[in-house]
C-alpha cells in the first residue's frame, strides 16, 4: 500500500480523507514528525493546495496530498473564499467566524443567502501533480445547527434543509466537497499513471 503524507494537522479533515481514500496508507504531518507550516498566500484554492503539497513533498521526499477549501458566499462575490479560515485573524475560532458571518447576513433572505463550498486537492510527487476539484451548493443558515462537523458545517445548509453538521459522518462523506474533489483526483490519477 502506497504511503502518502496528507499536509494537514486538522484531525477532522484527516479523518474525513482517510474515510474516503482507503487504498492508500495516509500519514499525517504528526505521523512523520513534520512541524512545517506552509503559508497559504495564493489567491486561489488550487494555488494554495499545490504550494502545500509541493513544499511538504519536497521536504519529506514522499508523495503528498494537500487541500484548500472554503466557503464562498454569492452575494459577496465568493467571500470569504481562500480566506475562510483566516478572515478574522489566525487565532479566531470557527465559532467566532461563523457568528461573524451570521451577523453580517442577518438581514438577508432567500437567494441572497446562496453559497457554495469549494475544495481543491492536489497530489504531488517528484515534480508532477494532479488536481481534483469539488463543489457543493447550498446557503447560509439563519442560525448554527448540528454538532457533527467542523469549520463552517453548522451554518452551511444543503438543499434538503439540513446543515452539514446535522448529517451523519457517512452522509457527509457521500456528498462533501472534499469527497467530490477526492473522486475527481482519483479519476485523474488513474488516467495519469
Buried (B, 14 or more C-beta within 10 A) or exposed (E): EEEBBBBBEBEEBBBBBBBBBEEBEBBBBEEBEBEEEBEBEBEEBBBBBBBBBBBBBEBBEBBBBBBBBBBBBBBEEBBBBBEBBBBBEEEBEBEEBBBBBBEEBEEBEEEEBBBBBBBBBBBBBEEEBBBBBBBBEBBBBBEBBBEBBBBBBBBBBBEEEBBBBBBEEEBBBEBBBBBBBBBBBBEBEEEEE
